[in-house]
Amino acid sequence: MHPIKARPAALFLAFLFPLFAVAGTKPAPASAPSSDALLATMNQELTRAKSELAKADPAPSFLSYSVVDHRAVVIAASEGAILSSASGHQRQADVSVRVGSSKLDNTHGQSRYSGLTSGTIPLENDRDAIARILWRLTDREYKKASQAYLRVKANTEVRAKEEDDSPDFSTQPAQVHVEDPSAAAVAIDRKAWEENVRRISAHFRQYPQVLASAVLLQQDDIQHYFVSSEGSRSVAPEKVVRLMIEAETQADDGMQLLRVESFLASTPEKLPSENEIAAKIDKMVADLRSLHEAKIAEPFSGPALLSGRAAAVFFHEVLGHRLEGQRQRGDEEGQTFTKKVNEQVLPQFLSVVDDPTLHNLGGIELAGWYAADDEGEPAQRVNLIQNGILKNFLMSRMPVKGFLDSNGHGRSQPGYMPVGRQGNLIVESSHQVPEASLRQQLIAETKRQGKQYGLYFEDIEGGFTLTNRQLPQAFQVLPVMVWRVYADGRPDELVRGVDIVGTPIAALNHIMVTGDSQRVFNGICGAESGNIPVSAAAPAMLFSEIEVQRKEQGHDRPPILPPPDLNPASSDLKSNTGGNL
């Protein structure tokens, strides 16, 4: 079993995390094949390997080379001082070999990860140097794949027939999507942004109750190269800039209190102004102050209102992961929705799509955008649920019964085998009310159930879910700002220390109505094919029942030693644009 396989799928805000790829720039139309030297070398070496290995026994049925060329600038600061400022450039190659046939090959079942070998290749377009490394990786991968195929054949002969006997690999037409690798390059003035990040981080110095804070700017310039023995070729540039801000304090009882804000843009100029960022920091600090004084909530089951961001994460975890194709086959998967195609799985007024072709939604740029997936297949909009009825799954080139073709959702971090993953998961509703009226409906439902209060989940930091059959089919969503909304008209009360928990089928049947405005959550999703950028969007939602449990709590005491005095002369909080941070 691959070491990451057993861990739960998780969605979280990206912070101080080396991103491998985030979509950020709209692609140019597909053009004639590029004369790019790296692509040419990959294609030449693949052609040679295919010809030579055709003489081997067993001969490969499929080969592919994928290279991620990643340039990054990362600037981190805290308390008005630079922690680190670095730039990097790396090229990683993934060599995939399949031995056998599309029906049965070396990647079958628990041998799936025999289909990939990875390594670092030169930054320079030195044909001979690149070709020799690809040669060594291909030779190593072929030996691993051929040995795995022999084991797969032996195991197949002695094991009981599998419930889903779909092929191990789908047959797809060759795809050519070649863009200019230099198109829409992201330019960043590193010195200027060091000063910007320094100033932004200095804003926290006026708030001694914030025990730790950090600001990070990360600019990624990534080129994806892909060639296969089927004739597919892909070159897709991806550009993004992220600004991430984290602040932390501690309650008197030892509970860690965290607030994170993350901004994503295709160019540095599209990031918020310093005054806007300063306002966000002030709100983060105000939230931490309120959380410090808030009571710890008790376990609860009853009516609840989720903001759009909270609902987006909820759907990503509760539904989205269970609609990923590979989770519909194999004895180890829970297969929550596998046999519910063309059945109602959501209230009739809800539809769900995953559309990685969308670059932005409502003016917000989306992290889950991409032009081609990591198997060279074009990104596609997939209608997953229509008017509550399950219609489709998110498919890589691993078929499942009734869904034999990829729909452009084979995604992975470099070094991992692609599987069906979410891109931009979007929840749509035909039963909407003005968002402002949802609070009154929450109060009405609370009274109807005879409850003292309902819960309002204002903001969220992430979540995770379990889909393995050997584990409970459960999810956990991690709210940050949670309010008790009292039925008797008392002021709302902020509480802390609870997580949303439950099981998917039960939880999804308690949605009553939605608001009329979608909200976006951009984050990083970790699962068996690594960490990838994703987006989720949904309107606010009223639930007749949500269950929460107590959050794990630390027991360290807050600092005994008081913080040092701030030296006003050493702190320049003045923006170079004239705005005051």
N, C-alpha and C positions, 0 to 999 in steps of 0.2 A: 504494500500500500504506500502510495506517495505520502511523505510526511505532512503535507498540508491538507491532505484529503479529509482527515477527520475533524478539522477545525470548522466551526460554524461559519457560514457566509455572513459577512459583516459590512455595514455601511457606516462611514464616519467622515467627519470634516477633516480635510487634509491639513496637517500642520507639521512643519519640520520633517517632511516626508519626501524622499527623492522620487518624484513622479517619473514614470517611464514614458507616458504619452497622454496628452490631453488635446482634444481637438480645439482649435481656436480660430482658424482662418478658412473661409469658404474656398473650396477648390476651384481651380480653373477648369474649363471643359477638357475632357480627355483629348489628348493630342496624339500626334504620330509618335512612335517609340523614340525614347530619348537616347542620345548618344552618350549618356552618363557612363563614365568609365567603370564605376562600381557595378552598375546593372549589367554592363557588357561582360565583365569578368564573371559575375555570378552565372549568367546565362551560358557562357562558354564552358565553364567548369561543370555545370549541371548536365549539359549535353554530353560532355566527355564521360562523366560518371554514369549516365544512363546507358551509354553505348557499351562501356566496359563491363558494368555490372549485369547487363543482359546475358552475359556469358556465364555468370555465376549460377550456382544451384544451392538454394532457390534464388531466382531472380527477383529483384524488387518489382512491385506493381506500381509504385509511386515514389517520387522523390520531390522534395522542395527545399529551397533555400530562402530564409527570411533574415534580413539584416535591419537592425534599428540603429540609425546614426543619430546620436543624441548629444546636442550641445546645450549646456545649462549655465546660467549665472544664478548664484544663491547668495543673498545678503541677509544676515541676521543681526538684530540689535536688541539690547535690553537696557532700560534705565538711561537712555540717551547716549549709549556707547555701542560701538560695533563689536559684536561677538565674533563674527566671521564674515569674510567676503571672498568668494572663490568662484572660479569658472572652470568648467570641465568639458571634455569631449571624449566620447567613447562610442565604439561600434561593437555591437554584439550580434553574432550570427547564430541562428537556429537551423539545424539540418534535420529534416524529417525524412524517414525512410519507412515505407510499408512493404512488408513481405507477405506474400500469399495472394489473395484476391479481395475484391471489394466485399465479397460475402463474408470471408473470414481472414483476418490478418493478425499480425503480431500485436496490435493494440487492443485485442479483444479482452473485455472484462478487466481483471486486476493487472493485466499486462499493458494497459493503455500507455503508461509512461515510458515504455520501451521505444516509442515512436519518435523520440527527440533527443538530440545531443547539441549542446551549446558551447560556444567559445568566443573569445575576443579576437577581432581581426584588426589589421592595421588601419590607422586613421588616414594614411596616405593612399592614393589610388595606384599603388604599386601592384600591377597585375600578377606578377610572379609570386609576391609575398602573400597576397590574398588567396590566390589559387592553391598554394601549398597548404594553407590552413584549412580551407574548405575541403581539400583532398583528405587531410588527416581526420577532420570531423566526420566526413562522409564514410570513410573506411571504418572508423570506430562505431558509428551509428549503424552501419549495415551489419556488422558482426553482432551487435546487441540485438538488432531487430530479427535477424535470422535465428538466433538462439531462442529468442522469446517466441517466435512463430512455432518452433518445434514443440515447445512446452504447451502452447495454446492448443495445437492439434492433439497432443496426448491427453490434455485435460478434457477437451471436448468429447473425446471418445468414451471417457469413463464417467462423466457427470450427467445428471439428468437433463432432459431437454429444457431449455430456457423458455420462459413464458413469452418473451419478446425475442424472436429469432431474426430481427432486422439485420441487414448487412452492417459491417463495421465502418464502411466508408461510402459516402454517396458519390454517384457519378454526376459530375457537373461539366457544362461546356467551359472551354477556355475563356478566361476573362483578361482583357487588356485595359488597364487604367494607368496611364503614365502621364504624370504632371511634371512640370519644370521644378526640379528640386530647389532652385533658388527663388521660386515665386513667393511673394508676400513675406519676405524675411522680417523677423522682429528685430528691430534695432533698439538697444537700451544703452543709455548713458550711465555707465556703472558708477562713476564718481558722483554724478548728480543724485543718483538713487541711493547711494550710501548716505548722503546728507539727508535725503527725504526720510529714509528708514530710521536714521538716528533721531531726527526731530520727532517723528511719530512715536517712537519708543519713549522719548523723554517726557511725553505727556503724562505717563503713569507716575512720574516722580512727585506730582502734586497729591498723590493718593497713597499715603503710607499704609493704609489698611490692605492694599493689594500686595500680597507677599511675594508674588513672582509674576513677571510679565515678559513677553517677547514679541517681536515683530519680525516677520520673514517675508522677503520678496524673492520669488523664484520665476525666472524666465526660461522657458524650454523651447528649443528649436529642434524639431525631430523630423527625420526623413525615414519613411518605411519603404523598404525594398522587398519585393517578393517575386520569385520565379518558381515554376513547377514543371515537372516532366509532361504535364498535360498541355503545356503551351501558355499557361497564364503568366502574365507579367503585371506588376503593379509598382508604381512609385507614388507615394502620397505624403506630401509635406504637412506637418501639423505644428501649429504655433500657439503658445499660450503664455500669459503672464498671470501669476497669482500673488496676491498680497494677503497674508494671514496674520491675525492678531490673537494672542492668547493672554488671559489674565486669570490669576488664581488667588484664592484666599482660603482661610480655614475657619470653620465654626468653632465655638468654644468646646463643643463635644468631640472635636477631632475630625469631623466630616470635611473632606476636601470639596471646595466649591470652585467650579470652573466655568468660564465664559470664553467662547471662541467666535470670531468673525472671520469670514473668508470672502475675498473678492476675486472674481475671475474676469479676464478681458483678453481680447486677441492682440492688443497692443498696449504699451504702458500708458499712452495718452488716454485710453478709454477707462482707466481705473478712476475711482471717485476722487474728488478734490481733497486736499488736506483738511479743509473745513468740514467736509462730510465725514471723513474718517475720524476727526476729532469728536464730532457729535456721536458717532458709534462708540468710541472709547468711553465717553461720558456715560452713555447708556449702559455699557458693560459694567462700569464701576458702580453705577446706581443699582443695577441688578445684583451685584455681589454684596453690596451693603444690605439690600433687602433680604437676600438669601441668608446672610449671616444672622439676621434677627428672626428668620422664619422658624416656625415649628416643624418638627419632623412629622410627616404624614403617616397615617396608619394604613394597613392593607384595606382595600376598598373594592367593591364591585357595584357599579351603578351607572347612571347616565353620565356622559362625558362629551365634551366638545373639543375636537382637535383642530388647531389652526391649519392652514394650508400646508405649511412646511412640515408640521407634525404628521399630517395625513399622508404627505408624499413619502416620508420615511416609512410610515406604517405599511403602505402598499408595496414599497420596494421589498421590505422584509417578509411580510405576511403572504403576499401573492406573487410578486415578481420572481423571486428565487424558485418558487415551486412551478413556474411556467417555463423554466429553462429546460431545453430538450433532453439533456443527458439525465435529468432527474426522473425521466419517465421510463427508464429501463435499468435493469440490473437488480440483483437480489438485495443489494445493500440500501437502495433508495426507498424512501417512504411512499412515493408515487401518489401524493395527495390528490392530484387532479388528473392522473393519467387516463382513467376510464370515465371521465366526466365531459368529454368532447360532445358538443351540441346539447349539453345540459346547462341548467341555470346554476351558476356558482356565485353570483352577486345579485343584489337587487336590480330589478329591470331597468332602473333609470341610470345605471352606471355602465360605462364602456371603458376599455383600457387598450391603449396602443403603445407600442415601443417604436420610436421613430428616430434613429440615429442620423437621418439626413437633415434634421432640423438643427440649424446653427444657433438660433435663439428663440425664446418664447416670451412674448410680452415685453420685449426689449431687454431681457436678461439672457446673456450668453450661456450656452449649455455645455457642461463638461463632457457629456456623453455623445457628442457629435463625432462622426468619422465618415470618410468617403468609402473606404473598403475595409473589410474586417481582416483579421490576422491569418485567414486562409486564402486571401486574395479575392474574396467574393464581395460584390458591391453591397453597400449598406442598403437596407430596405425598410420601409415602414411596414410593420406587422400589426394587423388587427387581432389582438389576443382575445378580447372579450367584447361582444357586441350586444348591447341591451341586456346585460347580465348573462349572456350565453357564451360559454367557452368555445372558441373557434380555432385557436392555433397555439403553437409553442414557439419559443425562441430557439432557432435551429442553427447549429454548426453543421459540419459535414458528417456528424455522427447521426445516422438515421434512427428513428423510433417508429414503432408500428403506426402506419397511417400517415407518417410525415417523413418522407424519404429524402427530401432535398433541403439544402441549406437555404436560409432566408437572410443571410448576411449578418449573423450574430455570433460567429465563431471568434471569440476574443480571448486574449491572454496577455500577461506580462512577459517580456522576453525571458526565455528559459523554461517556459511552461507550455504544455499542450493546450491548444485552444479548445474551448467548449462553448456551448450556448450561454451567453451572458446578456444582461440588460445593457442598454445604451441610454436612451432618453425615454423613461417610462412615464406615460402621461395618462392621468385619470380624467375622464370627461363625464359630465352629469347632465341629465335632462330634467332633473327635479331640483331646481335651484331656488333659493330665496336670497334676498339681500343679506350680505354677511352680517350686518348690524342686527338683524332680527334673530340670528341663531342663538344669541344669549337668552332672549326671552323664551325661545322654544326649549332651551336647556332647562330653564327654571320650571316651565310648565311640565316637562317630563319628570323632573325631580319631584314635583308635588304629586304627580299622578302615581309615582311609585312609592310615595310616602317616605322618601329619603329626606334627610336633613339638608344635604347639599349634593351638588354634582361637581365634576372636575372640569376645569378648562386647561388644556395643554397648549401653552403659548409658544414655547420654543423647545427645540430638541437638538441633541448633539449627535445622534446616530442610533444604531441598533444592530442586532444580529439574529440569526435564525438557525434552526437545526432541521435538516432534511434527511438525515441518515436513519434508516429503519431501526437500527439498534438503539436509537436514542428517542426521547419524547419528541413528537412533532410539534415543537413549541417555538415561540419567538419572544424576543425581549427588545423593547424600544426604550431608549434612554432619554427621557425628558429632562429639561433643565428648569424651565419656569412653569410651575404648576400652581393653579389657583383653585381654592374652594369657592364655589358660587352657591351661596345660601338661598334656600327656598323662601325664607322669611324676610328677605330684603336686607339683611345685614351686609356690610361692605364685604367685597371679595377678600379672601385671605390667602396670601402666598404661603405655600408649604414646600418642603424639600424632602429628598431622601426616598423617592419612590420610582419604580420602573413599571412600564406597561408590559404585561405578560399575557399569555393565552395560547390557544391553539387556533389554527387558521380558519377552519370551516365554521367554528362557532363564532369567532370574532367578526368575520365578514358578513354574517347574517344579521348583525345588530345595527347596520347603518340605516338611518332614518331619512336624512335630507342633507343637502350640501349647500354651501355658499355659492356666490356667483363670480368669484375671482380665483384664478389659479395662482399658486405660489410655487417657487422653485427651490429645491434643495440640490446643491452641487456637492459632490463628495467623492471619496475613494471607496470602492467596494473590493473586499478581499474574499476570495473563495479558492477552489482547487486549481484554477488557472492563474492565480496570482492576484495582484492588486491593479485594478483598472479604474479610470475615471468614469463616473456615471452621473446622471441627473435624474431626478424624480420630480414630478409636478402634479399637484392636486388642489382642489378647492377645500376650504374648511368643511368639516363633516361633523354631524351630530350622531352620536351612538346612543342607543338605549341602554347599552351595558358595555363597560370597559373594566377590566380588572387590573389592579396595581398591587405590587408587592414592595416590601421594604428593600432599599438599596443596601449593598454592603457598605459598612461604615468603618473608617479608620479610627484609631484610638490615640494617636500622637497628640500631645498637647500643642496648642498654638505657641508661637515664639515667646520665650520668657524674657529674653534680652530685647529691649526696645530698639527700633531702627535708628540708624544714624540721622543726624539733622541734615536737611537739604541745604546745600550751599547755593543760594540764589545766583551768585555770580558765575557758577559753573554750568548753569542750565539755560540754554538758549532754545526757547519754545517757539520762536518766531518763524513763521513760514516764509520761504523766499518768494512766495507769490503774494505776500501781504496779508494772508489770512493768519489768525492767531490759533495755534494749537494749544 
